[in-house]
Amino acid sequence: MTEKRYGSQIPVRIELLKPENKNYTKNFYCDNEAIDNYFRKTAAFDEAAVTYLFIDTDKDSPIACVTLACSAIFTTESENQFSTIQSAMEILYFAVDENYKHIPYIKGSPLTLSHYILSYMLNQMREYSHTVIGASKVVLYSVPTAVHFYKRCDFKEFGDTMYGDKGFFVDGCIPMYFDLN
């Protein structure tokens, strides 16, 4: 019988995904075919984004992949007013391998290993916003089944005067943002 591990007991190494280590994504499965294919085939070569791998060093297997890029949020006060732009960083993809989903971070806590990884990345992005690129928000386009997770992590849905990306890759997704302040 396998002893249950909590997220806090899993030793994690973080690496940038590159062509040399893309073998980690070969068996990555997050239950979304389009996202799985992005990590397996495209992410290591995507020059418009950077992907971080979270690796279980005990099993030498991927826990999660997080892809970041620059972005913006457009806002308007009314139909007759010009748009303003708020600089943002975007989480293009955040996916956790099926073998690591829903693992409590510590015994008895409602927070999961997924929460910990997202929180870590948001803290990194906050640091980047103060020292590297000056963004005020993090945006993402959530699949409907993950909206509740992101809301628990303090993301908010776009308001009526906020606009983001349009296109086939965000169709059906819910635009959300996180304040970096």
N, C-alpha and C positions, 0 to 999 in steps of 0.2 A: 504494500500500500504506500502510495506517495504521500509524503508529508506536505500539508498545505503551506505554501510560501505566501508571505505578504509582500506588497510592493517595496516596503522599506528594507526587506531582506534580499532583494535582487540587486546584485552589483551591476551598475550601469556604466557603460562607456559611451561617449558621444563622439561621433566622427562625421565629417562632411562626406556626403556621397560623391564619389568620383568614379570614373570608368574602372579604376584599379580595384575598387572594393564593391562594385555593383553586384557581386555574387551574393551579398547579404539580402538583396531584394528578390532573388530567384524564387524563394519559397514564401515570400511575404504574402499574406492573405488577410485582408481586412473586411471581406464580405461586400466589396464594391468593385466590380470588374474594371470599370474605367480608372479608378484610383490605383488599383493593383497594377494595371497595365502601365500607367504613368510611371510608377516607381520602378517597375521592371525594365521598361524600354526607353523612357525619355528623361527621367529626372537627372541621371548622371551626366547628361549631355546638354541640359537646358541652360543656356547662357543668360537667360533673363530671370533666373531664380537660383536659390541655393537650398539644398536639401540636407537636413541633419538626420543622421541615423542614431537611434538609441538602441544599444546592443546589450543584451544579457550576457555578461562576460562568463558566467558559469556554463551556459549552454552555447555560447558563441552564436546566438540567434538574434534576429532583429525583434525589438519590442515595438518600436514605433518609428514613423518617418514624418518629418515636418518640413514642408517647403515654404520658404519665405521669399517675398519680392517687394519692390516698391509699389505704391499705389496712391490713390487719392479718393477723397469723398467730395462730391459736388453738392452744394446746398443752395437753395433759393428761398427768399423771403416771400415772394409772390410771383405770379406768372409774368409780370411786367418788369421785374428786377433781374439784373445780371446774376449769374451764378458766382459763388465764391468757392474756393478750393481749400480743403484742409489736407495737409500732407498726411500720409498714412503708410504704414507697413502692412503688407497683406500676408495672411497665412493662406497660401494657395491650396495646400493640402495638409491635413493633420489626420493621420490614420494610425490605428493601433492594431497590431496583429491579433487575430482571433485567439491565439493562445494566451494573450496578456490582457484581454478586455475584462472588465468587471472585477479585477483583482483589488481587494481592499488594500489601501496603503499601509495601514496598521490595523490591528485587531479591534473590532468594534467601531471603526470609523466609517462614515458614509463616503469619505473621499477615497478615490481609487488611484491606482498607479497612473491612469490616464490623466486625472486631475493634476497629479504631481508633475507629469511631463509638460502639460500645457502651462501650468504655473511657472515652471522653470523657463520655458520659452518666452512667456510674457515678461518675466523679470529681465531676461536677456534683451528683449526688444525695448524695454523701458531704458535699460542702460545704453543701447544703441541710439535711442532717440535723444538722449542727453549728451552723447559724446561723438556720434557719427553722422546721423542724417536728419535730426531735428523733426521727426514725425510726432504728431499729437495723438494719433489713433492707430489702432490695429483693426483691420477689416478682414472679414472672411465671408464666404458664401456657404452656409451650412445646408447639408442635406436635411430634409424635414425630420428625420429620426434623431438627429443630434442636437436640435435646437434647445431642448431641455438641458442637456449637458452644458452647452455653452452659456445658457442663462445662469446656471448654477455657478459658473466661472466668471460672472459679472459682465458678460457680453449683453448688449441690447440690440433689438431689431432696429433697423433704419427707421427714422421718422418719415412723415409725409413729405418733408422738404429735402430729404437726402437722396442722392442718386449715386449709383456705383456702376460697375461694369454691366454690359449687356452682351449676350452671346450664347451660343449653344452650350458652352461648358458651365454656365451658371443657371441655365433654365431649370426651373423647379426648385432652385435653392433659395434659401432665405438670407438676404444680406444682413449682416450683424457687425457691430463695432464694439471696441473696448477702449476706454479712455486711458492713455498712458500717463496722465498727470499724477 
